[in-house]
């Protein structure tokens, strides 16, 4: 059974667009220079220029036909994190990291009292025969680690408390 690929969601300024994998494959994308691109879709050609991007490549500032757009690109994982409530982490102070699904704690990458930065790995959770790195989505300090390696956890169980 073939794995079904999910749509990619792009927020451009205040507009949200969803693209299927088929739509993306049907778009011709030409790189003119490291920051200039040409897209061709349905016999329409559009020039774009990359003005700025973050390290992940998921937050972009581009210019298309004289208009500037702030883009947030969300793949399947990003969309799943949004559904689990991690998308609002940077907008509020998070007090806990919870298990997104039932699983088994394989390893813990932090210690109590440690300062962590957005994107740092907190622990590895095995679920559905896959290893899932649980990352922090905002700068924080580890207050208390509530689990141990080898421990099974339930969905929404608190794994780590933050200051």
C-alpha positions in Angstrom: 0.0 0.0 0.0 1.5 3.3 -1.1 2.0 6.0 1.6 -0.3 8.9 1.0 1.6 12.2 1.1 -0.1 15.1 2.9 -0.6 18.6 1.6 1.9 21.4 2.3 0.3 24.5 3.9 1.7 27.9 3.1 0.7 31.1 5.0 1.5 34.1 2.9 0.9 37.3 4.8 -2.7 36.8 6.0 -3.6 34.3 3.4 -3.4 30.5 3.8 -2.9 28.1 0.8 -2.8 24.3 0.7 -0.9 22.5 -2.0 -1.2 18.8 -2.8 1.9 16.8 -3.7 0.5 16.5 -7.3 0.2 20.3 -7.6 3.7 20.8 -6.4 5.0 18.1 -8.9 3.2 19.9 -11.8 5.0 23.2 -11.1 8.3 23.9 -12.9 10.8 25.5 -10.6 13.9 27.1 -12.1 16.8 28.6 -10.0 18.3 31.6 -11.8 20.7 32.5 -9.0 21.0 31.7 -5.3 18.2 34.2 -4.5 16.2 34.4 -7.8 13.7 31.9 -9.1 11.2 31.3 -11.8 8.0 29.3 -11.3 5.9 28.1 -14.2 2.4 26.6 -13.5 -0.5 26.3 -16.0 1.5 28.2 -18.7 2.0 31.2 -16.3 5.5 32.3 -15.4 6.3 34.2 -12.2 9.6 35.5 -11.1 10.5 35.5 -7.3 13.3 36.7 -5.3 14.3 35.4 -1.9 14.9 38.4 0.5 15.4 36.5 3.8 15.0 33.1 5.4 15.5 31.4 8.7 17.8 28.4 9.3 14.9 25.9 8.9 13.9 27.3 5.5 10.3 27.3 6.6 10.0 31.0 7.2 10.7 33.1 4.2 10.5 36.6 2.9 10.1 36.8 -0.8 9.3 39.3 -3.5 7.0 38.3 -6.3 6.2 40.8 -9.1 7.1 43.7 -6.9 5.0 42.6 -3.9 6.7 41.3 -0.7 5.3 38.3 1.2 6.2 36.7 4.5 5.8 32.9 4.1 5.4 30.2 6.7 5.7 26.7 5.1 4.2 23.8 7.0 4.8 20.2 6.0 3.1 17.2 7.5 5.1 17.3 10.7 4.5 21.0 11.2 0.8 20.5 10.7 0.8 17.6 13.2 2.6 19.8 15.8 0.0 22.6 15.2 -2.8 20.1 16.0 -0.9 19.0 19.2 -0.7 22.7 20.3 3.0 23.2 19.8 2.5 26.0 17.2 1.5 28.5 19.9 4.6 27.7 22.1 6.5 30.8 21.0 3.5 33.0 21.8 3.2 31.9 25.4 5.3 30.6 28.2 5.1 26.8 28.2 5.3 25.1 31.6 5.3 21.4 30.4 6.4 19.2 27.6 3.8 16.4 27.2 3.9 13.2 25.2 2.3 13.7 21.8 1.4 10.0 21.7 1.8 6.8 23.8 5.3 5.4 23.6 8.5 4.4 25.3 11.2 6.9 26.5 14.4 5.8 24.8 16.8 8.5 26.0 16.8 11.9 27.7 19.0 14.6 26.3 18.7 17.2 29.1 19.3 17.6 32.8 17.3 19.4 35.5 18.4 23.1 35.7 19.7 23.1 32.1 19.0 26.1 29.9 17.6 25.0 26.5 17.1 26.9 23.3 14.3 26.7 20.8 14.9 23.6 18.6 17.0 21.7 21.2 16.2 18.0 21.6 14.6 17.1 24.9 14.2 13.4 24.6 13.6 10.5 22.2 10.3 8.7 22.4 9.7 5.5 20.5 6.1 5.2 19.2 4.7 3.0 16.5 8.2 1.5 15.9 9.6 4.9 15.1 12.0 7.1 17.1 10.6 10.6 17.6 12.8 13.4 18.8 10.8 15.7 21.1 12.2 19.2 20.7 11.6 22.4 22.6 9.8 25.1 20.7 10.9 28.1 22.9 13.8 29.0 25.1 13.3 27.6 28.6 15.0 26.1 31.7 14.4 22.5 32.7 12.7 22.4 36.1 12.0 18.7 36.6 12.3 15.6 34.4 9.3 13.4 35.2 10.3 10.3 33.2 13.2 7.9 32.9 14.7 6.0 29.9 12.9 2.7 29.4 9.6 4.1 30.9 6.4 3.7 28.9 4.3 6.9 28.7 0.7 7.7 27.8 -0.5 10.4 25.4 -0.5 13.9 27.1 1.6 12.6 30.0 3.9 15.3 31.4 7.5 14.4 30.4 9.4 17.5 31.5 8.4 20.6 33.6 9.8 23.9 32.6 10.6 27.1 34.5 
